[in-house]
Amino acid sequence: MDERRVLVAVGGGIAAYKVCQLVSSLVQAGMQVRVMLTNSAQQFVTPLSFSTLSRSPAYTDQDFWQGDRGRPLHIELGEWAELIVLAPLTANTLGKLAHGLADNLVTNTILASTCPVIAAPAMNTDMWEQKTVQHNWHTLLEDDRYHAANPESGLLACDRVGAGRMAEPETLLLQIRSLLMRLQRDLIGKHILVSAGSTQEFLDPVRYIGNPSTGKMGAAIAQAALYRGASVTMVHGPMAQVDLQSLSGVRLISATTAIAMRNAMQQEMAAVDWIFMAAAVADLKPKDYRDRKIPKGDLPKRLALVEVPDIIAGLSNHKQRHQRLVGFAAQTGDFETPAKEKMERKELDAIVANPIDLAEGGFGSDVNQGVWLDRWGRREEIPLCSKLEMAHRILDAARRS
């Protein structure tokens, strides 16, 4: 992210205070950041605050109309930016942009640029739900330049509880990083199905067989695919370490057990193009389930186990010609050989093999590495990187297959 150029456009809403944290985080990540504010935004946060946080001047309409610069400011800023973040997006600015109107620095700059724009609306619930506002929002998103950072639900500044909260800075930062990694919408029209997390096979209501998978890799694939324009469905097990609100726009289906995950994956499979089986599914489950907690003294000394359904093998049996099925193999030691054998045995199109016994990477980590192997003989190494970057590399490999 070093030296990537992000232009932040701040609208007039109480959520403008959140943008201070976002700008600070972008600078700490090594990006070049410039900020421009509407007149209304200055009623909430001063230009001085943003210039201090961004280490650059913060621009206002006063700078726009002075006309003492060598080139028009809105042209200069529009050409400089690799990405524009519009937060908070008010109903007023939304209406202008949806209809191609420009009467201030922010709207002129956005219309004079060609880079992607992340739009993060924030407003009262009743305002957000107005038919005219929703019409403007959907009109704006018809332009592929605009990427939605959908508002969240919660307690608003007006004391109303409902939709309209601006996406949190952490969510926006993830979206910014993803778009800067791949500044294209090359998966529009694709429907992608991802499984993520672990499954849990219960002995009684409080004890289960499971594994330490957090679902971060599957969530990263879902995020990356969404930002590249795909329609994404994610079937997931328990994911305590993943903020599911950061997956706004992804259709989420919860499935705790292997059988539940199998049923959900099979039900969704027919409508998708690519399937990424990133979940760490349990191999065995207790033969008998007790619906009440077993007293410690009554626990069996030997636990009878049975195999759970092989989800990916079942999906492979029903895969259509146009579909691609990608598996994952978390291994220790020689991780490529068993992964390749798994791909061939289960007739997968590709598999991602990753080592879980190295100092960095594996379960619970924010970084990962591995090797892409496919049935056409391609082998691509993925060096140690963030799981979001690895997700993009996996999607790149899938496009080439």
N, C-alpha and C positions, 0 to 999 in steps of 0.2 A: 504493500500500500504506500510505500515511500514516494513522496512527490506527486501522488495522484491529485488532480485538481477538482475540488468540490465547491460549488457555489451554493450557499444556503440562503433561501429567500424566506424571510420571516413575516408572517401575516399578523393582523391585529386581533389577538385573542389571548386569554389568560394562559393558555398552554405555551405561549412564547417563552415562559421561564424554563420549560423543559429543553428548549433548543440550546440554552446555554450549556447544559451538560453534554448535548450532542456535539456542539462545536468543540468543546474541550476534548472530548474523546477522539474526534477526528484528528485534531492536532497532535494528541499524544500518540496516535497510530502512525504519525509521520506524513500525513497528508497536508497539502496546501489548501487552505480554506479562506474563502472570501464570503462576506455576509452583506446582504442588502435588505433593507427594512421598508415596509410601507409606513406612511404617516401614522396609521393607527397602531402599528406594532411598537412605535416609540413611546406610546402611552403605557406600555407594560415593561419593556426592557430598553435601556438606553443604547444608542450606537457605541458609546464608550465601553460598555460591558462587552459587546461583541468584538470590538476592535482589540480589546485587551486579551480576550480568550483566543481569538484567531491569529493574533500577531500581525494583523493587516488592517487597513482602514475598513470601516463599516460604512456602506454607501446608503444614502437616502435620496429622496426626491430633490432635496436642495442641491446635491451634487449633480443630479441628472439635468437640471434646468440651468445650471450656471453656464455651461457652454464654453468654458475656458480650457477644455482639454484638447489634445491633438486630434482625437477621434471621439465619436459619440460614445458615451459611457456604456450604454446598453449594448452596442455592437461589440465593444472591447470585452465586456464581461461575458457576453454570449459566446464569443469565439474562444475565450480562455477556458471556459468550464468544460470538463469531461462529463460532469454529472451535476444536475441541479436538484436540490432538495427543497421542496416547498412545504414549510411547516411553521405554524399551523396554517392549513388552507381554510380560509373563511368562506362563507356562502357568497360574499361579495366578489372575492377574487375568483372563486370557482365559476360564477356566472359570467364574468368577463372572459376568462380563458376558454370556456366552452363555446363562446360565440365569437372568438377571435378579436376581442376588444382590448385596447391597450391605452391606459391613461396615466400610468405612473412608471417608475423605474422597474419595478418587479414584473409587471405584465409586459412592458416593452422588451425587456431583456429575454424573458422566456419565449416570446414570439419571434425574437430576432436570433434565436439559437436553434441548433439542430440536435443537441445531445439529449440523452434520456432525462426524464424528470420524475422524481419520486414525489407523489402528492399525498400529504398526510392531513386529511380533514380533521377539524375539531370545532364542534359547535353544540349548542343545546339539542337535546334529543328531538324535540318537536321541529326545530329548524332542519335537522338532518333528515327527518322522515317526510318532510314536505315533498309533494310530487314534483314540484318544479326543481327543487334541489337535487332530488334523485335523478331527474331527467338530465340535468346539467352534468351530474357526476358520470352517468353512463355515456353521455355524449363525449365528455372529455376522454374517457378510457377507450373510446373507439379509435383514438389516435395511438398508435403503437409506441409513441415516445413516452407516454405517461404510464407509470407503474404505481399501482394502488398500494398505499400503506393504510389499510382499512382502519377506521376508528374502532376502539374497543368499548365495551360496556362497563359501567361502574358509576361511582358517585361523581357527579359533575360539580363545577364551581357554583352552579345555580341551585345546588342541593337536590337536583333531580337525579334519579338513578336510572340509567338507560344507556343506549348507544350514543356516542359522540365524543368520547375521550380520545385525544390524540394518541397514536401509537407511541409506546414508551421509547426513550432514546436507545435502549439496548436493542429493541426490535428494528429500529431504523438503521442502526449501525450495521447489523447483520445484512440488511437489504442493500445498503450502500456497498459493503464489501463484496457482496455477491455480484451486483451489477458491474462493479469496476473490474472484477475478474473476467467477466464475459459480457462485453458491451454489445450484445446482440439478442434478438428474440428468435432464436433458431428452432425452438420447439413448439411454436404456435401450431395448433391443430393436433398435437400429440396428447394422448391420454395415458398417464403413467400411474402404475400401481406399485406402491412400496410397502414392504412390511418392516417393522422396526421394533426394537426392544426385546425383552426376554418374555418367555411364557412361564407360568407358575402352575405346577401340578400338585394339588392339595391332598394331604393325608386326612386332615380335619380342618375346621374353619381357621386355625391359626398356624398350621405347619404345612410346608410345601417343599417340593423339589424345584430348584430354579438355578439361575446362573447370574453372573454380575453384569450382564449387558445393560447399558443405560439407554440405548436407542439413539445415541447422538449421531451415529453414522447414517442410519436410516432417515433421521430428521434432516440431516444436511442434504441428502439426496433429494428429499421432498422440497426443501427450500430452493435448492439450486434449479431444479426442474421448473418450479413455479415461477421464479424470476426470469427464466428463459422462455416463458410463454406457454408452458404446458398446463393442461388440466391434471391435477394431482389428487390421488386418493391414497391415504396412508392407513393401513391396518396396524395397530400397535398394541403391545403389551404394556405393563406398568412402566412409566417413564418419569420417575420422580426428579431426575436431574435435567429434564428438558422442559423449557417453558413452552407449553403448547400454544400460548397466545402468540408466540413468535411465528407460528405456522398459520397465521391468518390467511385465508384463501385456499388452504389445503383441506380437503374433505377428510375428516378424521373418523375412524371406526375403532372403538376399543375392543380388544379381545385378550382376555387374561390367560386362557388355557390354549393348548395346542389345537384341540378340537374346535374351539371357538374361532381361532385364527384360520384354520383350514376352511371352515365353513364360509367365513367372510371373504377370504381370498378367492375361493371357487365361485362365490356369488358375483364378485366384481370382475372376474377375469375376462369374461366374454366381451366387455366393452372397452378394453384397453389395448394399447399398442406395445408398451414395454412393461415388464414386471421385474422389480428388483427385490429379491428375497433376502433382505438385510437382517431380519430378525434372528435372534439366537433362540431357536426352538428347543425345548427340552426333548431328550431322546426317550426318556422313561417316565412313568408315573406310577404312583402306588396302585396296586391292584384293587384295593378296597378303600372306599372313602367313608368316613364317619361324619355324620352331620352335627355331632357335638364334640367338643374338645376332649381328647383322650387323656385321662389322668396320667401323670408322668409314670406312676408305677405300673400302668397297664400298657405302656408302649411296647410294641413287639420288639423282641431282640433281633429278629430277622425280618426285614421288610420285603414283602412280596411285591415285585415290580412287573409291569408289562410295558411293551413298546407303545409309543404314541404314533399317530399317523405321520407318515413322511410327506409333509406338505408339498415340497418342491417337486418330488417325484410325481405326485398326483397332478400338479399343475402341468408338468411336462407331458403327461399322457393326454391332456386336453388342449394343448397349445395349438393355435391355428397358424397357418403358413406365414401370415404377415406379422405375427407377434414375435417378440424377442424376450427370452427368459434368462435372467442373470442371477446366479447364485453367489453366495459368499462362503468363504472357508476360513475360519479363525483357527490357526494351527500353531503348534510349537515345533521347534527343530526344523526339519526339512518341511517347509510349508507348501512348496509348489507341487511336489509329486502327489501327495494325497488330494490336493485341490484339483489337479488335472484328472485324476482317476474319478473323483466325484463328478466332475463335469461330464465325462464320457459315460459313466455308469447311469447317470440320471438324465442323459441326453439334453443337457443344457446348451444354450447358445454361447454362454460365456460364464466365467466365474472370476471373482475377485478374491485372491488369496492374500491374507495378511497375517503377519506374525504377532502373537500376543505375549511372547516371552522376552521381548526386548525392553530396554530401559524406558523407552518412550513409545507411546502408542498403546493399542489394545483397549480393553474394556475401561470405560469411564474417562479416558483421556480426551483432550480436545484436539489432539493431533493423531495422525495415523500414517501408515505407509503400506504398500503392497504391490501386487503384480496382477495385471489384467491378462487373462488367458481366454481365448475363444476357439470355437470349433473350426475356424478357418486357419488356425495356426498362428494367429497374431499373439505376440507377447509384448506387453508394455509395462515397464517399471514405473511405479508411482512413488517418488521419493517422500521422505518425511515432510509433512505439511499439515495445515489445518484440515479438519475433516470437511469443512466447506469447500476448500480448494480441491481436496481429493474427490469430493462429489462431482465437481465440475469436470475433473479429468475422467471420471468414470462415464459421465454423460458424453464427453467428447469421444471416448472410445466406442460407446454404444452407437453413436452417429456414424462412425466409420465402419461398423460391422455390417 
